[in-house]
Amino acid sequence: MAASAPSPSPCFAAPLPGHALPPDLPPAPFLPVLDGIGNPHNLGAIARSAAFFGARALLLSGDPRQADLSDAAFRTAEGGLEHLEVLRARDLANLLRGMRGRFLTVAAVAAGGARPEAIPRDRPVALVLGNEEEGLSQAALDACEARITLPGSGLVESLNVAQAAAVLFHALGGAAPQGAA
């Protein structure tokens, strides 16, 4: 029996040196921002959807609950993480405030936000998605310029964060390359 090849060791999100995004961040219609997403499978699923819909980067919060890149995240992303520049913010709220002008910072909330079609498209959207159990941190929520909510039937409170992310990426103007399924 042949020995199996070792799995590649996961890399880690690149910590931002200050409180600003790199000026050479690749342009895209949206930037997913994860605030305390602890499940690496959700991180990977979000990354896969983000790459599918045209994101070029992924921003992770410095929240201690925030999952980093791992074998599980890479397996779930099915190649999506290889197409994203993954960054980690030390102080997400401060960074979000500093992103205004370059991005419209939008908090995804279970209730009380604008419908996706009401969000202005005059600049790329930094879509901030919160922890699976508790949602966004109050500091991140307060730093966002707008809030967005997916309208649902009311039978359940919300979607899983990875499912909600995919629907919102599509609604915010993400587009897959032609021929993608």
PyMOL commands that set and color helices and strands:
alter all, ss='L'
color gray80, all
select helices_A, chain A and resi 40-52+71-77+80-83+92-99+116-118+138-143+161-171
alter helices_A, ss='H'
color red, helices_A
select strands_A, chain A and resi 14-15+30-35+57-60+85-88+104-108+125-130+146-148
alter strands_A, ss='S'
color yellow, strands_A
deselect
rebuild
show_as cartoon
